[in-house]
Amino acid sequence: MTTVAEGLTFSRTLNENPRSEAEREKILQNPGFGDWFTDHTAVIDYHDGAWHDARIEPYGPIPMDPACSVLHYAQEIFEGLKAYRHADGSIWTFRPEKNAARLKRSAHRLALPQLPEELFLESLKQLVDVDRAWVPDGDGESLYLRPFMFATENFLGVRPSREVSYRVIASPAGNYFGGEVAPVSIWLSEQYARAGRGGTGSAKCGGNYAASLLPQLEAEAHGCKQVLFLDEGAVEELGGMNVFFVYADGRLVTPALSGSILEGVTRDSVLQLGRDRGLEVQERKIMIDEWRDGVESGQITEVFACGTAAVITPIGELKTEKGSVSSPASEVGGVTMSIREELLGIQTGTVEDPHGWLTRLV
């Protein structure tokens, strides 16, 4: 047991029927993304105004009453981060304090209790410790960690739930888009919006992603991997990633946080790595016409998307109802891949971590 915040300790009930070593190794040969899950989960309950009963228990179904408030009012938030196995066998994660802080901001917006950072970090350490054999060591592979929190009180009144469950599950992960890194096509959604100002766009909650699923299907119907959302003609973000533009004059530009854009951890890291390279970093409004005109004139030399799951992925084409905007170059851009390689190198321990972004889990 480990003593953590508020006097809580994590108890452990181990899975009596874990996957065999042979089963696990077969899964790790081709993990995909979000298709398989480890043998355990971390859980902390909230009731009577405090957090209780921190524990590791076997992964499995969650008993739920039909009146459970999350089913009716969608009080739910989540996070996403990765655990990486380094060459010496140790396991690390990347900037987890940023995820802990964002979870607290999301909780505030959804009227959920805020989980102390110490409990958030300890839940990751406890789960990775018991399921460390699930952390893959292949190139670009990791163990994806999904902390989430949802309302569990059984009632139909419209008010914040007084009972909440915080949990962490884990899934071995390969390349998000599959195969080698290559430019992807993006569909421009001109009919749907992801979020509005004053809404929940800056919170990482399931409702935002539910709203993106129909336009995502539209994107797939046009042969695209992701969908881009606008706010009155201004570029916002993709369904699950932030977007960046590299300019010929040495600028690195991304849409400014407006209250409807998620404050991504990878986004923040890319901004810092851009500054480290001497690029002029700008966070500002970018109109969709600037994207079109910049590519046509040669001012925009690279476009890429970033997020925890996909890390950094070059955008090769923006498809719209009126035509498409192709990437300025057929090959993967230099700035895009340079930042991607450094970021992945820091995460996996093959490149120096100048900013102290890594936290050891095991």
ABEGO torsion letter per residue (X at the ends): XBBBBGGBBBBBBBBABBBBAAAAAAAAABAEBGABBBABBBBBBBBGGBBBGBBBBBBEBBBBBAABAAAAAGBBBBBBBBBBBBAAGBBBBBGAAAAAAAAAAAAAAAGBBBBBAAAAAAAAAAAAAAAAAABBABBGBBBBBBBBBBBABBBABBBBBABBBBBBBBBBBBBAAEEBBBBBBBBBBAABBABBBGBAAABBBAAAAAAAAAAAAAAAAAGBABBBBBBGGBBBBBAABBBBBBBAAGBBBBBBBAGABBBBAAAAAAAAAAAAAGBBBBBBBBBAAAAAAAAAAGABABBBBBBAAAEBBBBABBBBAAEBBBBABABBBAAAAAAAAAAAAAAAGABBBAAGABBBAX
